[in-house]
Amino acid sequence: MTVHVAPDRVFVLAVGIEKYAHPALSSLPGAAAEALRVAEWARRCSVPAAQITIACSWADAEGADVEQVHGQRIDLTDEACDTDNACYQQIEPTQEAIARYVVEVAERSGDLLLVFWCGHGVVFDGRRVLFTADADANHLRGMDVEQVLDYLRSVRVAGFGRQVVLIDSCANHLEDVKPDGSWRALVRPANLPSGRNRENVDQCALLSAAPGQTAKFRWTARHAAFSDVVMTWLERPDSNFLSLDMMALVLHVQETFHRLHAESETRQTPVLLWQRFNDSRVSDHFPATVVPPVDVADAGLRLVAEVVADTPMVSDGDGRRLLLRLLGLPAGDDRSAFVAAIAREFAAGRAATIQEYLSSMARNEADRLAVADASHAWHRRQWTAPVLRALPIVSAEQLRAAFFRAMPDANKPPSFLAEALDWAAAGQRMAGRPAPLHHLVAELEHITGSSVPDGWFDLPDVTLKTLRADVAKASEAMARLVVDLRNPALPVDGYAWPSAIAGHLLLPGSDWRRKTLVCQPTAVGVRLAIAELLLWARQRASAFVLGIIAPRIVLDEMPEAWEFGDELLESRPFWRELPTVLHSAERLGNETANLLWKARTEEIRAHVSEHLPDVMWIVESDQDKPANIRDQVLDGGAACLGLEFVTPRYAREQGLSRDPIIAAIAAGAPYIVCLSTENPPPDWPAIRQLVREVAEHGQFDELPLRLHRMRKVVGGPGRELRLIWDEPRALPPIGQLCEVPSGGKDD
């Protein structure tokens, strides 16, 4: 859609909501600035200020009066005025006020309506809901995106034959945001009038994220990634409403996010809803698909088109122009548009034409190999396309988990589903036996609860049944044993070996149970009691993860390396026999650290569902600067924290607050990797790479299991790594942990 509209026939609604009435809806500092940025751009394009309406709330009191937009301060104390003192219209960012504006659009006379929205949103019962500023604990008020779009293109609105809607909000499913279901009855989107579709409407809605995804928001820079990508393109010197090319904008957004995917900056995938109506019928509709709208049932065609575009025959200017001429397409040097054009031609059934052209242009062995690569890419796409149609939205974490279970030797995680399927499809395929792609699809079936038709596998019935059963068995949750080494008789900064220790066992599908053992208050007595708890756990579970709740001073004793055995079993360290992690005793006993910890784990859980888990490293120069460590943890957004120095022994005379591990724990860091020895000196680049691979290569919750496998490699750096893994779901309820052990109980 190329928009040709006079600026005085344009109306703009720009919504930016930073502050919400509900305390659980976090502030979004900078969202209002994004809305004002849209308003400023429209004014520079000569849209009358009186036809620009803003609806903003600010995270702080100063922002409500003065906002920074594109390097200029705008005074909003009395009226919303731009830098030329032309005043915008201003409405409250509430459900009632915004719904009234949308309904009253019918009374306005214009050719183009531009709606921009930056704020919180969810997917509720399959519909997108954008929360308004008055969403509170009793009523989560908001606007239903689909209902707004339906109303704007209905017969109730006489004007605005061109409509552009830009929405920057998360699209997480409500059940993922609030798994306990407490918000279901509170979501209250506005009810708008309905009506049948009218003639001659061209409506383009570009949304920042696909259902189930989080929209990236850069808190430090105070702006949203999608809004910035869109506005950077719109703010070009030659941009105006007289020649606004929406397809070019869509391609720009697609290309930018494709690059961000490759750089692991974000996994969000913008969605395009483009509807054109003629004679009251839908003549062109691209529903919720990956941009650009070349609906090919999968993103695999983009991969095929990339391979074709990179072949030597068309990678240069002359070869590209010849292919475009053969396909009857306009010439152009933009690679993104060229790739999209090739993808559309494949989707239109012209694969044979493209392959014949490539073959005819091949002049040497390298060219012929490139032609073969393009042909193989096309065949892989044909093999994987039915899977993409059958599977629902797969989160990034689900994809990583399935991919590395199916292909454990892969070097890096895939960026998106089509890429994962393409990589697996390139593996060896033997008749009657499961190929890597079969394993990946079976894993995806199990992890998403969906199913791909049996006929697609093309395997004997018994082989397919066995494959699915093996996948289900391998994915069963492991039991957990948590051993508590705290001594409740002493203050937090003191320690003596306890006279009783408690073991907490969680079996899959069951509740936590506890066994408390009296022991000699010595290191040997505690080790013997742990060995008895291990036997208690082994009688109930064949495999389990061992967690050790240890005060800081006990960490220096390397409890995960304590050895156990019997007359038949050679003594071996815990970490060699079992996936073993440490839990911080100090965190559990400090209310502030406990609150920061739980808030941070929720943020990390949401982040890793759609992004690669990242690791932030604390350098050696900050080892003795607890304030620096705390600030880096509080300001950073990384999933894991790494200490790039050998952790010193606890210095009791300096106190807990000076210890680097405790500084990170006090700031809420739940997942900490550190090193146990400096002999030989650590190879820090190798350790960084190892930790990155452990974090990225699978489901985040299974990181301790991956580290356990690496620790088994003789002579490998994984043996020296220590892991503090304070995942709330890996620990028993706080009430059970706080009970004073008395000994002799098995409850």
N, C-alpha and C positions, 0 to 999 in steps of 0.2 A: 504494500500500500504506500504509494507516494502521495503525500498530502499537498494539495495546492489550495491554500486557504488564505484569504486576506486576514491580517492580524486583528482587525476590528470585528471579525466574525468568530473569534476564538474566546472560549471561557475556560478558566483553569481553577481546579480545586486542589490545593496542596495540603496534605495532612502529615504532620510530624508529631508523634506522641512520645515524649520522653518519660513522663511521670504518670503513674496509674494509682488509682485509689486502693487497689488490692496490694498488700505488702509483698505477696509472693510474685507479683509481676515486677521484675527488677527494672530499675531506671535504664533508659537508653540515651545517655548524654550524646547529643549530636543529631538525633532524629529530627528535631525541629529545624536545625540548620539545613538539613537536606531538603526539607519542604520549602524553606525560604530561598534556598539555592534555585529551586525550580521556579519560584515566583520571580526572582531576579532575572533568570534567563528569559522567561516569558516577556518581562518588561523590556529587556534589551532587544527582543524580537518585535517590539512595538505593540504588544498586546496592551490595551488600556488597563491601567491599574484597577479601575472600578470593576473590571471583569475577572479579576484575580482574587480568589478567596483563600485564606489560610486558616487552618484549624490546628493549633499547636499547644502543647503543654511542655513545661520546662522542668528539668531535674533539679534546678536550683533557682533561688529567688532572683539572682542577678540576670540569669538567662531570660527570665520572663520580661525583663525590661530592655535589655540590650542583647542582640545576637550578632555573632560574627559570621558574615556570609561572603565567601569568595574574597576574603581579605578586607572587607569593609564592615564597619559597625553600623547596625541599623537600630534606631531608637523606636521601640515599640510601646513606650510608656502609655501614650494616649491612643494613637492610631497606628495601624500598620502601614508605614510609608517606606518607599524605596529610596535609593540614593538621590533621586530627583524630586523628593518630597511629594510624589504622587502616591496617594493612599490606597492600599489594598483593602478589600473587605475582610473582616475578621469575625469568625464564629467560634463558639466553644467547641473543643474537641470531644464532645459528648455524643452518645448515641442519638439522642433526640435531635440535636442541632445538625448533625451530619446527615441523618435520615431526612430531615426537613429539606436540607439543601438538595439532596438527590431527587426527592419528589418534586420540588419546585423547579427543577431543571425544565420540566415540561412547559413552564410559563416563560422561558427565556427564548430569545431568537438568536441562533448562532449556527455556524456550519461545523465547527470542531469543538469537542469537549475533551480536555485533557485532565485526567484524574491521577494524582500521585499520592501514595500512602507509604509511610515508613513507621513501623511500630511492631508490637507483638501480635502473633497470630497462631492459630492451631488448625488442625483438621479434625472436625467433629462429625462423626457419622458420615464420613465421606465428603463433607462440605467444608470449605475454607471459611473460617471466622476470624475477622480482624477485631481485636479488642479496642474499645474506645477508652478515653481517659477515666470515665466514671465506672469502669469495671471494678467492682468491689467484692468483699468477702461474701456478700449475700446474693449478688447478681453479677455475673461476668458478662457485662453488656458489650455489644459489638455489632459488626455488620457482616452479613453473609455475602461473600464475594459473588457467588453464582446468582444470588437474588438481585444484587445491584446490577450486574451485567444484563440479566434478563429484563429488568425494568427499563434500563437505558435504551435497549433496542426494541422495546415494545411500542405498540400504537399509542400508548399514553404520552410518549414524547414525540412531538411533531418535528422538531429541528434536529440539529446535530447528526447529520448523515455520516460524519466521520467521528470516530471515538477512539481515543488512545488512553489505556489504563495501565499504569506502572505501579506495581505493588512490591514492596520490599519488606518481607516478614518471614518468620519461620513457618514451616508447614509440618511441624511435628504432630503426630497423632496424639489426641488428648489422652489416650490410655497409656502412652509412653511418658507424657508429662506428669500425669497423676495416676499411677498404676492402681491406687486404692479405689478409684472410681468416685472420689469425693466431689469432683468438679462436674460430673455429668449433668446433674440436676441444676447446676448454677449457670451454665452457658445459655445466654439469652440474646441471640441476634435479633436485630430489628425486623419487623414484618413490613415489607414494602408491597404496594399494590402490584397485581399481576396483569398481564395482557398478552395477546398474541403478537407474534413478531410482525414488524412492519416492513415495508419495501425499502430498498435502496439504503441500507445501513451497512457500513463497513466498520467493524469493531475489532480492534487489536488490543489484546490484554497480554502484557508481558509480566510474568510473576517470577520472583527471585529464586524460588526453590520448589522442587518436586515434593509431592506428598511424602511425609516421613522424614524430611530433611530439615536441617538447621541452616538459617541464612547467616553468613559470616558477618560479624559486627566487630570492627576494630575499636576496642574501648580506649586505647591510649590516644589514637588519632581522632577519636570521636566522630567516626562516620561509618556508614554501612557499605560493604564491598560492592553489592549490586548497584546501589544508588550512585556510587562514585563512578563505576564503569559506564552507566547510562549517561550521567551528566557530563562526564569528560568528553563523550562523543557529541552530545548535544551542544556543548559550549564551544565547539569549533568556530572560528571566525566567520565562516560562510554559512553557518546554520541559521535557518529561519523557517517560518511556517509556510512560506511560499513554495518551498521545495523540500519538505520533510520526508525523507525516504525511510519508511519504517522497516523495509526488508534489509536495508543497509545497516540500520541500528541493530536489528535482530542478529545479523551475521557478525557484527562487531561484538555483541554480547557473547554469542556462541564461541567465537574465536578466543576471546579473552578468558572465558571460563574453561575452555579446553586447555589453554596454557596453564591456568591456575591448578587444574587437575594434575597436569604433568609435573608441576612444581610442588605438589602436595600442599598447596596453600589452602584449598577448600575442596570439598566433595559435592557442594551444592550444584544442582543442575537447573538452570532457569527453564521455565515452562512458557510456551506460547499458546494462547487461545485466540484464534483468528477466525472470525465469522463474517461472511458476506451474505447479505440477503437481497434477492431480486424476486419480484413477484411473490413476496411473502414466503419464499422457500430458501432453505440453506443451499447456497451455491458453492460455498467453499468453507470447509470447517477443518481446522487442525486441532484436535483435542489433546490437551495435556501431554504433549510430546516433547522430546528433547529438541531444543532449537538447533538449526532452523527447521521449519515444518516441511521436511521432505519425507513424510511419514513412510518409512520402509519397514515398519514393525520392529525394527531394532536399530541400535547404533552401529551395528556391524558394517553397514554400507559405508559409513564414514571411514571405517578402517580400510575397507577395500579401496575407496576413492583416494585415501592417503597413499596407499601403495602404488596406485596408478600414477598419481601426481609426482611421485618420487622416481619413477622409472627414467632412465637417461633419455628416452625418446621424447618425453614431453616435459622434462624438468626445465629445459631451456625455453626461451621465448618463442622460437620458430615452431618447435614441436607442439607447444601449447596452442598456438594460434591455428595450426593445421587441424588439431583434434577438435577445437571449438568450431572451426568452419565445417568439418565433417558432420558434427552433431547439430549444425544449424543454430549455434549459440553465439551471442555477441562476444566480441573480443574484449579482453581485459587482463590486467597484470596482477590483480588481487588474488593471492593464492587461496585465501579462505573461500572466496566466491567461486574460484575454479574447482576446488574440492567439493563444495556443495553442489555445483553443476554436474560434476561426474556422478555424485551419489544419486542425484535425481534421475540421471540417464540410466543408471543401473536399476533404480526402482521402476522406471518406465519400460523395462524389458529389453534394453539395448546393450546388454552385456556382451553378446556375440560381436556386435559392431565394434565395440571398444577393443575387445581382445584381437579381432582381426586387424584392426589398425595398428595395434602395438606390434603384432607379429610381422606385419608388412614393413615396419620401420626398423626392425632389429637388423643390425649390421655386423655384430660380432658376438662372441660367446657371452660377454657381460650383458649385452642387450637381451640375448635369448634367456639367460638366467632371470633377468628382471621380468620378462614376459611370463616365465613359469611362476615366479613369485606372485605376480598379479593374478594369474589363473588359480593358484592354490588359495590365495586370499578370498577369491570369489566362491570357491567350493567350500571353504570353511564357513563363510557367511551363510551359504545355503544350508549347511548342516546345523548351525547354531540358531538360525532365525526362529524355528518353532519353539525353541527353549525360551527365547526372549518374549515371545507372545504368551507363553504359558505361565511364566513366573511373574509374581507381583513385584512391587518395589522392594529391592533388596538393600538394606543399609550397608554402609561401607564396612562396618565391623563384621556383619554377617558374611559379607563377601570375602573378607580376609580370612575368617575362620574356615569357611568352606574351601577356599582356594588352597590354603597351606595344608589342610588335611588331605586334600586330593593330590597336591603336588608339593610335598615337603621339601624337595630339593630346589625349588624355584629361588631365584636370586633376589627378586623384589616383588612387592605387592602390586596387584593391578590397580589401575585408577578408576575403572568403572566395569560394570557387568559384562558388556560386550567384549571388552579387552580381555577379561579373565577367560571367557568362553573361547575367544580366538586363540589365546595362548595354549589352552588345554587341547583345543582341536588340532593344534600343530603337532601334538604328541603321536607316538606310534599307535596305529590301529590294526588289530588282528581280528579276523573273522571269528565270531563266536565267543570272544573274550572281551572283558571290559577294557575300554581305552581310557586314558586320562580324562577325557571329556565326560565319559560315562560316570566316572568317580565324582567329578566336580558337580555334575547335575544331580546325582543322588544325594550329595552333601547339601546342595541348595534346597532340594525337596525337603529334606529332614529339618533343616534349620529354619525354613520359612513356613513349613506346614502345607505347602502347595504340592502339586504333582504335575509331571510331564507325562503325556500319553505313553503307555508301554510300547506302542509300535515305533515310537521315535528311537528307542534304544537299539532296536534290531538285534536283540540278544535272545538266546534260549530262555524260556520262562524260568527254569530253575536257576540259571545264572543271574538273571535280573533280581529274582527273589532273594538270592544269597547276597548280592551286592547291597541291596537296600537293608537287609538284616544286619550285615556287617557294619554299615554306616551307623545304624541306630545304636548298636551295641558299643561302638567306639565313642559315641557321643554322650554316653551315660555320664551323669555327674559323679565325681569322685567323693568319697567320704572325707571328712576332715577331723583331725584330732588336734585340739588346742591345749597345750600344757601351760599352766599359770605358775610362774616362778616368783610372783610377788610375795613379800612378807608383810601382811597387814599390821603387824605389831610395831612397825618402824615408820618414821616419817619418810616423805618422798625422797629426801636427799641422803638418807641413810640406808644401809643394807646389811643384813646377816642372813645366812641360809635359813629358809623356813623349816618349821617342824612338820608341816603338812603341805602337800601340793595337790591341786585339782586338775583333772583331765576332763575336757569337754569334747564329746563325740557327736558329730552330725552325720547321720546316715541318709543317703538319698531318699526323699519321700517321707522323712521322719523329722521329729523335733530333736533339739539338742538334749543330750543326757550328760550327767556329770558323775564322775567317780573321784572321791577324795581319799588320799592315802597319807597316813602318818609316816614320817621318815626321820632319820637322824638329821639334825640341822647342820649337815656338812655337805661339801661338794659331792663326796662319794655317796652319801645317803640320798641326796636329790637325784643323782644319776640312776641309782638302783630303783628308785620310785618311778622315774620316767620309763625305765625298761619294763616295769610291771604294767604301766599304763599302755605301752606299745603292745604288749601281749594282750591286754584287755581289748584294745582296738582291733588287733588282728583276728581275734576270735569272732568279730562281728563284721569285718570288711576285709576283703582280699587286698585292696589298695586304698591308700588315703594320703592326703597332704598333711604334713606335720607343721603346726604353727607353735611358736614358743613366745609367750608373753614374758618379756624380760626387762627389768629396770636397766637404766643406762650403764651402771657399773658392771652388770652381769654380761652385757654385750662384749666387754673386753675378754671374757672367759671363752668366747667363741662357742656358745652352747650348741649351735647347729653342727659343729664339728666333733662334739662328744661321741665317743664310740660305744657301741653296744654289741653284744653277741652272747653265745652260750657254748655248751660243750660241743655242739655240732656246727655252729656258725662262727666263722672267723670274725673277729671284732672289726667293725666298719663304722665310719662316721655316719651320723644321721643323714646328712645331705647326700651321701653316696647311695644310700639305700632308699630314701624317700624324698619326694619334693618337699623341701623344708624352707620355711620363711620365718622371719622375726616379726613380733608385734611390740609396739612401744607401750611399756607400762605407764610411763609418765603421762602420755596422752590420755589414757583412760581415766586418770585420776585428776585431771585439770579441766574445769568446766569451760574456760575460754578456748583452750586448745581443742577440746572435744567439739565445740560448736564450729570452729573454723574447719576442723577436719571433715565433719559431716557435710558442710556446705561445699567444700572443695571437691569431695568425692562425687557429689551430685553434678557439679559443673564438668568434671572430667568424664563422668559416665555419658553425659549428653554430647560432649565434644568428640569422644572416640567413636561414638556410634556413626559419625559421618566424616571423621577425619583420621588421618594416620596419627597414632600416639607419638608425641614428640618428647624429647628429653632435654631438660635444661641442666647445664653443668655449672657447679659452683667451683671457681678456680682456686688454686692453692693460696693466692694472695689474700683471699677472703676467709681463709681458714680460721683466723683469730678475730674475725669481725662479725660477731653474731647479728648485729643490727643490719649489716649489708646482706647477710644470708636471709634474714627475715623479710627485708624489703623485696629481695629478688623473688622469693616465694609468693609474697602477697601480690606483687605486680605482674608476675609471669602467668602464662596460661598453659604451661607444659603439663603433660600427663604424668611424667616421671621426673624425679630430681636425681641428678648424679653428682657425687662428690669427687672432684678430680684431684684428690690427694688421699694419701693413706690416713685414715681416721686415727687421731691420737687417742691414747688411753684417757679415760675420764680423770680429770684433775679435781678431786673433791674439794681441795682448798679454794678453788676458784668458783665453785658452785655450778649448778646445772645450767644457769642462764648463759654461761660463757662457752658451753660446749657446742660445736658446730652441728652435731646430729640433733641435739635438743633444740637449737635455734630453728632448724627446719621443721621439726615436729611442732614447736610452739606456734609457727605460722600456718600450720594446717596441712603441710605436705604429707599425703598419705602413702606415697610409693617412692621409696628412696633406695638408690643403688650406691654401694660404697665398696671399698677394697679392703682386704683383710691383711695384706702383707706387702712389704716393700723389698723383699728379697726373692727373686731378682727385681730390679727397678721396673715399675710398671711401664708397659708400652701403651701410653694413653691413646694415641690415634687408633690402635687396634681395639682397645677396650671400648672407646666411643662407638666404633663401627659395630662391635659385638652387641653392645647394649641396644643400639638402634635396631639391629636385626631382631633381637629378642622381643623388643617392643612392637615392631611392625608386623612380624610374620605370623599373624593369626589373631584370634580373639583376645582382647586385652585381659579378660579374666583368667586366661590360660597361660599368662606370662610365667608364673612360677613353674609350670610343667615344662615349658620350653627351656627355661634356665636349668632345670634339673637334667634335661637331656644334654645340654652343653657342658654341664659340670662333669658328666661322665667321660668326656673326651680327655684321654690321658695327655697331660702336658699342655692342655688348652687353657686360655686365659679365663674361661668360665669358672674354673675351680676357685679362683680368688675372689669372685664376686659375692657380696652379701646383699640380701634383699630384705628391707623392711616393707612389709606388705599389709598395711592396715586397711584392707577392704572390709567395710562394715558387714557385708554378707558372709565374710570368712570368720567372723567372731561371734561367740554366743551372745545372747541378750545381756544388756548391761546389768540388769537385775541379778541374773545368775552369776555374773562376774563379781558383783559387789558383795555377795554373801561370803561371810568369813568361813573358810574351810575348817571343818571340825574333825575330819578323819573317819574312815570306815563306812562312808556312804556310797551307794551306787543308785543315783536317782536320775 
